[in-house]
Amino acid sequence: MTTAISFCNFEGAQWLLFGPNVAPLVYYSHLPVVIISLLLGFFVLHKNRKSLPNQVLFYTIVAFAIWVICDSIYWASNRSDVIMFVWAIDVLVEPLVYIGALYLLYTLVGKRDMRFSEKISLGILYLPVILLLPTPLVLSGFNITTCLANEGPVALYYSYFIEIVVTILALQFCVKNFLRTRDKALREEILYLGAGTMFLLLAFSWGNIIGSFTENWQLGQYGLFGMPIFLGLLVYSMVKFRIFNIKIIGSTALVLALWVLTAALLSIQDPDTIHAVVGGTLILTTLFGWILINSVRQEVVQREIIETQKEALQKSNEGQENLIHIMNHQVKGYLSKSRNIFAELQTDDYGHMPDEVKPMIKEGLTSLTEAVGFVQEVLNGSSAASGMMVYAENAYDFGELVKEVADSQKSNAEERELTFDLELVPGEYHSIGDNVQLREAIKNLIDNSIHYTLKGGLKVKLESKDEKMTLSVQDTGVGISEEDKPKLFTKGGRGKDSLKININSTGYGLAFVKAVVEAHKGRVWVESEGSGKGSTFYLELPIRRK
């Protein structure tokens, strides 16, 4: 054993990865796996950089690729210092593959992020590997006779303990979620993702444990084939369940994987090895081919369903357009005419009206005014949400718009015995857009909170920061459940108990707000802790200048 820089009894590496000591299977088991994994990881991340599952998959694949590349360098190099360095890197990143795979299951199967306490627990479990990496407890020296590093207790036992714990947690998590759900499609998704992850982790563990305890690292190379199988099942899940919202990647990745695996056969020269490898390639080709054919069949079936739904939707849209046309030209006209009649009757032009008739005329005018507003809200919401509304490009002061609308809405809130506070934070609020439609959007947002607040009040706040104007409307109203949140900003979208609180709700007011705001390159959203806990609506617009 020696700690100085030594050279093993074979020729050195070329380009770090190529040398005479490399086992026949290494190039086939390492290079194709790295290429396939990284291509898929980069593609998924490129499609949606902000998605947590995409990020977790990418960084897990990167950790795996670092391990494989370092392992490839170890096989080719004859320098003790290089081998010790890449061996230490492998010890460091190997547990990250397992932790990343568990994290990926949380985001895909559990549809959630890990809890902070769970992340801390995994961090504490992994921390000794980082702290002890430079010590003999990880690598105690180099054996020049075998050209292998001597692993200490951390590399030989503790790192595998981490992998076993994480693998058990992953299996437990999948089984728990599989048994808890009754949805057939979700169960199938959990089955494919769980099986692929378990195969990857168990195959990887098996290969490394065999190498550590028998020093037969050539046999351990077969464990790396767990990654292509995992990726195959992952890609199938991506196509079938659209877990990454990617369509063409499925067939592209599978064809590319088959091409790389087949091309890598050229790197094997040993006749005895090539038979086993061809057999393994045949198995993978059969598996990937079946996945590809099945995914194409699923796409064809879905395409037929989409075409059928498209025809039905077209007919429905035509009927809706006719209905809107009738409402706009007929119903709205009748209601407006009737409202004008009642308004005229309240004047003195037609003589003195009996006192008992006056309340009826006033009530009729109020009801017809509400009816015209109801129809107008539906028409505006439908027109804006359908992209049919035309927007002007005028200079406006968003602060003035908010103040005007807030002043007019304050009396409505006070009539319901609600408090109404307005805070205009000094800032830049001049922009370009359609001030008429934006005023109506602000009105709808505040009016919505007034109608769904039974006691307490509202706080309207406007502030400007980083070239963006943000309006918030906070209320102490009925709140919004998680079930109702997705419906809020859609045409006709109402909560299940909406009409019990506001019988005049059309479900189009917030749809109008969303369409107008997004047409001005902004966004609108709501935050609420749940039913009975109030809500805060946010409207954010960029500051545009000529």
DOVEX-273223 format. One record per residue (C-alpha): x, y, z. Coordinates in pm, 1 decimal. Each point is the difference from the previous one (the first is absolute). Layout:
SITE        X        Y        Z
SITE        X        Y        Z
...
//
This chain:
SITE        X        Y        Z
SITE      0.0      0.0      0.0
SITE    125.6    347.7    -77.6
SITE   -117.4    358.0     39.6
SITE    243.9    161.2   -246.8
SITE    -85.0     49.3   -365.5
SITE     49.6   -336.8   -162.7
SITE    -64.9   -156.5   -335.5
SITE   -174.1   -330.3    -51.9
SITE    157.9   -269.9   -214.0
SITE   -176.8     86.0   -325.2
SITE      4.5    271.6   -261.8
SITE   -153.0    338.8     88.3
SITE   -328.7    148.4   -122.8
SITE    -57.1    209.0   -309.3
SITE   -253.8    282.3     21.1
SITE    -68.8   -112.1    360.9
SITE   -247.2   -268.8   -112.5
SITE    186.2   -232.7   -235.6
SITE    266.5   -249.9     96.1
SITE    105.6   -366.2    -25.2
SITE   -116.0    -84.6    354.0
SITE   -363.5     83.7    -69.1
SITE   -224.1   -306.7     29.4
SITE   -183.1    -94.7   -325.4
SITE   -340.6     77.3    151.2
SITE     85.5    342.6    139.9
SITE    -39.3    211.2   -312.2
SITE   -329.7   -166.2    -79.2
SITE   -135.6     32.4    353.4
SITE    128.2    354.2     62.6
SITE      0.2    222.7   -308.0
SITE   -346.7    -83.7   -143.5
SITE   -156.7     33.2    344.4
SITE    154.8    344.0     55.6
SITE   -100.3    125.2   -346.6
SITE   -359.6   -123.0     26.2
SITE    -42.6    129.1    355.5
SITE    142.1    347.0    -59.8
SITE   -192.0     52.7   -324.5
SITE   -327.5    -83.1    172.6
SITE     88.2    208.8    306.2
SITE     93.6    309.3   -202.5
SITE   -309.5    -32.8   -220.4
SITE   -239.1    -27.5    294.4
SITE    162.1    295.3    178.4
SITE     -6.2    207.7   -318.8
SITE   -376.2    -55.8    -39.9
SITE    -77.0    146.1    343.1
SITE    285.2    135.8    211.6
SITE   -231.0    110.9    284.0
SITE   -166.8   -337.8     52.3
SITE    123.3   -175.7    315.3
SITE    -25.8   -357.7   -144.3
SITE    197.4    111.3   -307.6
SITE    271.2    149.7    218.8
SITE     20.0   -304.3    228.9
SITE     24.4   -241.2   -294.4
SITE    272.4    210.0   -164.2
SITE    221.7     27.4    309.8
SITE    -46.7   -367.8     84.2
SITE    112.0    -92.3   -351.7
SITE    297.5    239.2     29.4
SITE    106.9   -169.9    325.0
SITE    -28.0   -340.0   -169.6
SITE    196.5    124.0   -304.2
SITE    280.8    136.2    222.5
SITE     23.0   -338.5    170.3
SITE     15.5   -186.7   -330.9
SITE    259.5    236.5   -153.4
SITE    221.7    -22.5    309.0
SITE    -34.1   -376.9     -4.0
SITE    102.0     -1.9   -367.6
SITE    310.9    205.3     83.2
SITE     84.9   -243.5    279.4
SITE     -4.3   -292.0   -246.2
SITE    227.8    173.6   -250.4
SITE    251.3    171.6    231.9
SITE    320.2   -156.5    137.3
SITE     77.3    290.7    239.5
SITE    -71.7    -51.0    368.6
SITE    -81.0    368.0     61.4
SITE   -255.6     10.7   -284.2
SITE   -162.8   -324.9    110.7
SITE    -20.8    115.5    362.9
SITE   -151.8    333.9   -106.6
SITE   -273.6   -141.6   -227.3
SITE    -70.9   -276.7    252.8
SITE    -61.0    263.3    269.7
SITE   -229.6    193.9   -235.3
SITE   -198.8   -318.7    -64.1
SITE    -38.5    -59.9    374.0
SITE   -123.3    358.3     34.0
SITE   -259.7      1.9   -282.1
SITE   -123.7   -359.9     23.1
SITE   -244.3     64.6    290.6
SITE   -131.2    306.6   -188.6
SITE   -133.5   -228.5   -273.6
SITE   -208.5   -184.9    258.8
SITE   -115.5    315.6    177.5
SITE    -86.9    158.0   -337.1
SITE   -201.0   -306.0   -103.7
SITE   -197.6     14.7    326.3
SITE    -59.0    373.8    -46.9
SITE   -120.1    -63.8   -356.5
SITE   -256.6   -250.5    128.1
SITE   -130.9    261.5    243.7
SITE    -53.4    251.8   -280.0
SITE   -144.8   -245.6   -255.3
SITE   -186.7   -256.4    209.3
SITE    -83.4    214.5    302.0
SITE    -65.8    311.1   -213.7
SITE    173.5    213.5    261.3
SITE    330.7    131.4    119.5
SITE    178.9   -165.4    290.0
SITE    -71.0    148.6    339.4
SITE    280.2    211.7    143.1
SITE     44.8   -245.0    287.5
SITE     41.6   -286.9   -248.0
SITE    264.8    193.1   -192.6
SITE    185.3     76.7    324.3
SITE     -8.6   -369.9     98.3
SITE    148.7   -107.2   -333.8
SITE    259.7    276.5     26.9
SITE    105.5   -118.7    346.4
SITE     20.6   -358.3   -130.5
SITE    226.4    110.7   -285.5
SITE    210.6    254.4    194.0
SITE    262.2   -249.0    139.9
SITE     98.9    -93.7   -357.4
SITE     87.5    365.2    -71.4
SITE    175.6     66.0    330.4
SITE    206.6   -320.9     -0.6
SITE     84.9     -3.5   -371.5
SITE    365.0    120.1     44.2
SITE     67.2   -250.6    280.4
SITE    115.4   -365.1     -1.8
SITE   -349.4    -92.6    115.0
SITE   -105.3     34.3   -364.6
SITE    310.1   -110.1   -188.4
SITE    289.6   -128.1    210.4
SITE    257.4    -45.0   -274.1
SITE     90.4   -148.0   -336.2
SITE     90.0   -359.9    -78.1
SITE    255.2      3.1   -280.9
SITE    -28.5   -376.6    -46.9
SITE   -370.2      5.1    -89.7
SITE     -0.6    363.4   -118.9
SITE   -303.3     62.2    225.3
SITE    -73.2    245.5    279.1
SITE    -36.8   -142.3    348.1
SITE   -342.7    101.1    122.6
SITE    -50.3    108.3    360.1
SITE   -312.5    -66.7    208.3
SITE   -189.1    300.7   -140.5
SITE     44.3   -112.4   -362.0
SITE    -29.5   -368.6     79.1
SITE   -291.0      3.8    245.0
SITE   -156.1    339.9     73.0
SITE    -60.6    104.6   -362.4
SITE   -175.5   -331.0    -64.1
SITE   -199.9     49.1    319.7
SITE   -125.9    331.5   -143.6
SITE    -92.7   -171.1   -325.8
SITE   -187.5   -279.4    177.7
SITE   -192.4    247.3    219.8
SITE    -94.8    219.1   -296.1
SITE   -101.2   -301.1   -210.5
SITE   -226.6   -126.0    280.0
SITE   -153.4    348.2     36.9
SITE    -63.0     16.0   -374.9
SITE   -163.3   -343.7     -1.7
SITE   -210.8     86.2    305.3
SITE   -108.2    329.4   -158.8
SITE   -110.1   -170.1   -323.1
SITE   -188.5   -279.4    178.2
SITE   -173.1    246.9    231.7
SITE   -118.8    219.5   -287.7
SITE    -97.5   -301.6   -211.1
SITE   -220.7   -143.4    275.9
SITE   -148.8    336.6     91.6
SITE   -129.6     95.1   -345.1
SITE   -296.1   -165.2   -171.3
SITE     61.2    169.2   -335.2
SITE    100.0   -266.3   -253.6
SITE    207.0    232.2   -220.5
SITE    184.6    144.2    300.1
SITE     71.0   -348.9    129.9
SITE    145.5    -96.4   -336.4
SITE    215.3    313.3     -1.3
SITE    130.3    -78.5    350.7
SITE     71.9   -358.0   -107.7
SITE    213.4    100.8   -300.0
SITE    185.5    280.3    176.4
SITE     52.6   -204.7    315.2
SITE    117.2   -310.2   -188.1
SITE    242.9    201.4   -211.2
SITE    143.8    177.8    304.1
SITE     34.2   -319.4    201.4
SITE    172.9   -175.7   -289.3
SITE    246.2    288.2    -34.9
SITE     83.2     16.9    371.9
SITE     24.2   -376.3     53.8
SITE    207.3    -55.0   -314.2
SITE    234.1    285.9     88.7
SITE     36.4   -125.8    359.1
SITE     58.5   -356.1   -112.1
SITE    275.3     99.5   -242.4
SITE    186.6    215.6    251.3
SITE    -38.5   -236.7    295.3
SITE    128.1   -290.4   -211.0
SITE    300.8    210.7    -98.8
SITE     79.3    122.4    351.8
SITE    -16.0   -336.2    173.0
SITE    139.5   -227.9   -274.6
SITE    221.2    253.2   -186.0
SITE   -152.9   -141.6   -318.5
SITE    -89.8    339.1   -147.7
SITE    -58.1   -145.4   -347.4
SITE   -303.3   -190.9    128.5
SITE   -122.8    319.7    159.1
SITE    -27.8    170.6   -338.8
SITE   -326.5   -181.2    -70.5
SITE   -164.3    207.5    272.6
SITE     22.8    311.5   -217.7
SITE   -259.8   -144.7   -237.2
SITE   -257.3     84.7    264.4
SITE      6.1    360.9   -125.1
SITE   -112.1    -75.6   -361.2
SITE   -281.6   -217.1    132.5
SITE   -100.3    273.1    245.3
SITE      8.5    256.7   -280.8
SITE   -202.3   -231.1   -223.4
SITE   -277.5    -29.9    259.7
SITE     26.2    372.5     73.6
SITE    -36.0     87.8   -368.9
SITE   -297.0   -234.0    -28.9
SITE   -159.3    177.7    296.5
SITE     79.2    335.8   -159.3
SITE   -186.0   -103.2   -315.3
SITE   -289.3   -182.7    164.2
SITE    -62.9    223.5    301.0
SITE    156.0    324.9   -131.2
SITE    181.0     51.7    327.9
SITE    238.6    255.2   -155.5
SITE   -248.0    138.7   -257.7
SITE    223.4   -127.3   -281.8
SITE   -135.7   -183.6   -305.6
SITE    267.5    -64.7   -263.7
SITE    279.4    -64.5    251.2
SITE   -126.9   -354.5     63.0
SITE     53.6   -146.1   -346.0
SITE    309.4    215.8    -61.6
SITE    171.0   -112.7    320.8
SITE    -80.8   -365.8    -56.9
SITE    130.1     -3.6   -359.3
SITE    313.2    188.1    109.0
SITE     56.3   -246.9    284.2
SITE    -21.9   -296.5   -239.1
SITE    239.9    168.7   -241.7
SITE    259.4     75.0    269.1
SITE    -19.2   -348.5    149.6
SITE     40.3   -162.8   -341.7
SITE    287.1    229.4   -102.5
SITE    180.0    -72.1    327.1
SITE     24.8   -368.6    -93.7
SITE    285.1    102.8   -232.4
SITE    213.0     78.6    306.7
SITE      1.7   -365.7    116.2
SITE    277.8   -216.7   -143.3
SITE     -3.7   -299.6    232.4
SITE   -200.9   -288.6   -162.3
SITE   -111.1   -146.3    332.9
SITE   -129.7    331.1    125.8
SITE   -183.3     99.4   -314.1
SITE   -246.6   -290.2     19.9
SITE   -116.8    102.7    345.4
SITE    -19.4    365.4   -101.4
SITE   -197.4    -73.7   -316.8
SITE   -242.5   -203.0    208.4
SITE    -43.3    290.2    241.1
SITE    -42.2    243.6   -287.7
SITE   -264.4   -225.8   -151.3
SITE   -193.2      5.4    327.1
SITE     21.9    381.0     22.0
SITE    -94.2     34.2   -367.4
SITE   -305.4   -219.0     54.4
SITE   -100.9    202.1    307.6
SITE     53.2    339.2   -165.6
SITE   -168.7   -115.9   -321.1
SITE   -306.6   -114.5    190.3
SITE    -10.7    333.0    183.9
SITE     31.0    191.5   -326.7
SITE   -272.6   -198.2   -176.2
SITE   -231.7     28.1    298.9
SITE     61.0    374.3     32.5
SITE    -74.6     53.6   -370.8
SITE   -319.7   -201.9     35.6
SITE   -100.2    216.7    296.8
SITE     70.6    314.4   -202.6
SITE   -218.0   -126.1   -288.1
SITE   -288.5    -76.3    236.5
SITE     35.0    339.1    168.4
SITE     15.5    173.7   -337.7
SITE   -328.9   -162.8   -101.0
SITE   -157.7    110.8    328.2
SITE    133.6    354.3    -46.8
SITE   -142.0     20.3   -353.2
SITE   -341.1   -113.1    126.4
SITE     10.8    251.6    283.2
SITE    115.1    270.2   -240.9
SITE   -308.3    -47.6   -216.4
SITE   -226.9      5.7    305.1
SITE    177.7    310.8    133.4
SITE    -37.4    176.7   -334.8
SITE   -374.8    -61.2      3.8
SITE    -15.9    113.8    360.5
SITE    193.2    319.0    -80.8
SITE   -232.6     75.7   -289.4
SITE   -298.6    -39.3    232.1
SITE    166.9    220.8    260.8
SITE     72.3    271.9   -257.4
SITE   -365.5     -4.6   -106.2
SITE   -108.5     23.6    362.8
SITE    234.4    293.8     66.0
SITE   -126.2    172.0   -313.8
SITE   -360.0    -39.8    121.3
SITE     89.9    123.6    348.6
SITE    185.2    300.3   -137.6
SITE   -257.0    113.5   -254.0
SITE   -327.2   -127.4    138.6
SITE      2.9    -72.5    372.9
SITE    224.7    292.2     88.9
SITE   -209.5    228.7   -222.5
SITE   -328.8   -105.1    162.7
SITE    141.3     42.6    349.3
SITE    151.9    339.6    -78.3
SITE   -326.0    122.3   -150.7
SITE   -196.4   -112.5    306.8
SITE    253.3    161.6    231.5
SITE    -32.2    330.1   -188.0
SITE   -378.9    -17.1     34.9
SITE     21.9    -38.8    377.3
SITE    257.1    280.9     14.8
SITE   -237.2    228.4   -192.1
SITE   -287.0    -84.6    233.0
SITE    203.2    128.2    293.4
SITE     11.9    347.5   -152.3
SITE   -276.8    260.3     32.6
SITE    -71.7      0.6   -375.8
SITE   -301.2   -228.6     39.3
SITE   -171.1    171.5    287.9
SITE    -26.2   -100.5    361.1
SITE     38.3   -370.3     68.1
SITE   -190.3   -156.1    290.3
SITE    222.2    -51.8    301.3
SITE    -71.2   -375.3      3.7
SITE    128.6    -30.8   -359.4
SITE    330.5    180.6     51.8
SITE    173.5   -286.2    193.1
SITE   -102.6   -242.2   -276.2
SITE    146.3    226.2   -269.8
SITE    320.7     39.5    199.5
SITE     27.1   -377.0     52.0
SITE    -64.9    -61.8   -369.4
SITE    273.8    244.2    -98.6
SITE    245.6   -160.8    244.0
SITE    -77.0   -354.1   -120.6
SITE     31.3     90.2   -367.8
SITE    325.4    189.4     63.3
SITE    140.0   -313.0    167.4
SITE   -126.5   -215.7   -287.6
SITE    171.1    220.1   -260.3
SITE    320.5    -13.9    205.5
SITE    -32.8   -378.0     27.7
SITE    -33.9    -43.4   -377.1
SITE    278.8    250.7    -67.5
SITE    235.9   -187.0    235.4
SITE    -66.1   -328.3   -178.7
SITE     54.1    161.8   -340.7
SITE    319.1    177.8    106.3
SITE    140.8   -308.0    173.4
SITE    -75.3   -229.8   -292.2
SITE    135.9    246.0   -256.4
SITE    322.0     65.2    192.5
SITE     63.5   -366.5     86.8
SITE    -57.5   -104.2   -362.7
SITE    258.1    251.3   -125.2
SITE   -260.2    198.5   -195.7
SITE     44.5    324.7    190.3
SITE    199.4    280.6   -162.4
SITE    219.0    207.8    232.6
SITE    100.3    362.6    -39.0
SITE    355.1    125.7     54.5
SITE    -34.2    315.0    209.7
SITE    220.8    161.6    262.3
SITE   -158.9    -39.5    342.8
SITE     75.3     32.0    369.4
SITE    -75.8   -329.7    172.5
SITE      6.5    170.8    339.0
SITE   -276.4    238.3   -109.8
SITE   -206.5   -291.6   -135.9
SITE     26.0   -187.8    329.5
SITE    -88.5    312.3    201.8
SITE   -304.6     78.2   -219.1
SITE   -134.7   -355.8     19.6
SITE     74.6    -31.5    372.3
SITE   -182.7    324.9     76.9
SITE   -309.1   -116.5   -190.1
SITE      7.7   -347.6    160.1
SITE     48.6    127.4    353.3
SITE   -365.4     95.4     29.6
SITE   -105.2   -350.2   -111.4
SITE    213.2   -149.6    275.2
SITE   -131.8    239.8    263.0
SITE   -359.9    -80.6    -98.5
SITE     79.5   -358.3    103.5
SITE    155.6    131.3    324.7
SITE    350.0    -97.1   -111.2
SITE    318.5    196.7     62.6
SITE    188.1    116.4   -308.6
SITE    363.7    113.1     12.6
SITE    204.1    124.5   -294.9
SITE    380.9     28.1      5.1
SITE    178.6    150.9   -299.4
SITE    374.9    -43.1     49.5
SITE    186.7    285.0   -176.7
SITE    158.3   -125.9   -321.1
SITE     -3.7     -3.6   -378.8
SITE   -342.1    -96.7   -140.3
SITE      1.5    150.8   -349.6
SITE    -32.7   -257.6   -275.3
SITE   -149.2    -75.9   -342.0
SITE   -319.0   -201.1    -52.6
SITE   -377.7     -2.3     -7.9
SITE    -98.1    205.8    304.0
SITE   -372.6    -67.1    -55.2
SITE     31.5   -378.0     17.9
SITE    256.1     17.9    280.7
SITE   -237.5    218.1    202.9
SITE   -270.4   -263.7    -48.3
SITE    244.8   -274.2    104.9
SITE     85.8    186.3    321.8
SITE   -370.7     52.6     67.7
SITE    -76.1   -371.1    -48.9
SITE    282.4   -101.4    231.8
SITE   -110.1    229.4    283.8
SITE   -369.9    -67.4    -61.0
SITE     65.6   -373.0     25.3
SITE    156.3     37.1    344.8
SITE   -286.4    221.6    119.1
SITE   -264.4   -253.9   -105.5
SITE    176.5   -289.2    175.1
SITE     80.8    182.0    324.6
SITE   -280.0    -25.2    254.1
SITE    176.9    175.8    287.6
SITE    326.7    179.6     62.7
SITE    122.5    185.9   -304.3
SITE    246.9     52.8   -281.7
SITE    348.1    143.7    -31.9
SITE    100.6    118.1   -347.3
SITE    371.1     68.0    -51.6
SITE    194.9    114.5   -305.7
SITE    378.8      1.1    -20.5
SITE    264.4     25.2   -270.7
SITE    329.6   -187.4     -2.0
SITE    248.9   -126.8   -260.6
SITE   -194.8    143.5   -294.3
SITE   -319.7   -175.3    114.5
SITE   -322.5    132.4    153.7
SITE   -173.0   -231.1    247.7
SITE   -355.9     47.3    124.5
SITE   -112.0   -217.2    291.8
SITE   -356.6    -30.6    129.1
SITE     -4.6   -167.0    340.3
SITE   -332.6    -95.3    157.1
SITE   -130.2   -176.9    309.0
SITE   -256.0   -189.1   -205.2
SITE   -101.7   -359.5    -47.3
SITE    339.9   -108.2   -130.2
SITE     73.0   -246.7   -276.5
SITE     49.4   -373.5     28.2
SITE    271.6   -182.0   -195.5
SITE   -278.0   -170.5   -195.4
SITE   -145.3    333.0   -118.4
SITE    325.6    183.1    -82.5
SITE     44.9   -147.2   -351.5
SITE   -353.5    110.8    -97.1
SITE     25.9    366.0    100.5
SITE    148.0    159.8   -310.0
SITE   -185.7   -211.0   -257.8
SITE   -316.1     83.4   -196.5
SITE   -298.6    -84.7    217.3
SITE    234.8   -116.4    274.6
SITE   -154.7     17.8    344.9
SITE     55.8   -169.7    331.1
SITE   -242.0   -271.5    105.2
SITE   -165.7    227.9    258.4
SITE     34.2    320.9   -202.9
SITE   -369.0     52.4    -77.0
SITE    -94.7    -45.7    365.6
SITE    198.7    314.7     81.9
SITE    -36.3    203.9   -319.7
SITE   -312.3    -90.5   -198.4
SITE     98.6    246.9   -274.7
SITE    332.6   -172.5    -70.0
SITE     57.9    -56.9   -372.9
SITE    335.5   -175.5     27.0
SITE    131.9    227.1   -277.1
SITE    132.8    295.6    201.2
SITE    335.5   -150.1     95.8
SITE     35.4   -161.7   -344.0
SITE    -23.7    352.3   -142.6
SITE    262.6    125.1    245.9
SITE    242.3   -279.7    -93.0
SITE    -44.6     53.0   -375.3
SITE     47.5    378.4     19.4
SITE    303.4    -23.9    228.2
SITE    169.4   -267.4   -210.8
SITE    -69.9    204.6   -314.8
SITE    207.1    273.1    168.8
SITE    283.8   -253.0     67.2
SITE    -87.2    -22.3    367.6
SITE   -131.1   -268.6    230.3
SITE   -270.2    -46.5    262.2
SITE    -19.7   -253.5    281.0
SITE   -158.4    -64.0    337.9
SITE    129.1   -118.5    335.1
SITE   -220.5   -142.8    274.0
SITE     58.0   -228.7    295.7
SITE   -337.3   -165.5    -60.3
SITE   -372.6     33.8     57.3
SITE    -92.5    264.9    255.6
SITE    352.6    147.0     14.4
SITE    -27.2    286.3   -247.6
SITE    179.3     52.6   -328.5
SITE    253.4    229.7   -162.9
SITE    -25.6     63.4   -373.7
SITE    303.9    131.1   -184.0
SITE     16.1    185.7   -331.3
SITE    347.3     64.9   -139.1
SITE     80.8    205.8   -310.4
SITE    330.8     97.7   -159.5
SITE     76.1    368.9    -43.0
SITE      2.1     70.9   -372.7
SITE    138.5    317.1   -154.1
SITE    -16.7    147.9   -347.4
//
